[in-house]
Amino acid sequence: MTSARTAYAQARYEQANVWLDDLEDDQGDMDPAMRADFLYLRGMTAFRLGRRTEAFHALAVAREVDEQGRGLLGESERETMTRALAELTPNTATFRAREEGEAAEPATDDSASGGSPASTGDSLDSANTDDAADQAHIDTAESTAPPTGD
């Protein structure tokens, strides 16, 4: 852990990542403070390397471990983690982190933008039509398939 921390502090992120990869399987044996530190380093290293989704996941877990342990990380690490998570947290229902430079989108109000989903082109009917077309394609494929000889 010391080698990974030193490499990170010296901005040798690829090397820090190698050390962290080596420690990955030992997470279950780590005490909560070391696990919080490991996940913080894992997340921030991934963040510095541009691996935003990996960073988002590790930092979110680090935040949970830190909160459960009532402040296992130092104040500066917690502040850095909070800023990184604010930048990474997605705007939509997805597991992927927000891309660099992607602005946070304000919540939309359908009534302000013209009303119902149908008026914005996001009609559920079009989704149902697509589902029906997919099912028709599957049914056609099944009816033209050769007998299996059962």
Helices and strands as residue ranges (DSSP letters): H 2-9, H 13-23, G 24-29, H 32-48, H 52-68, H 75-88, G 117-120, H 124-144
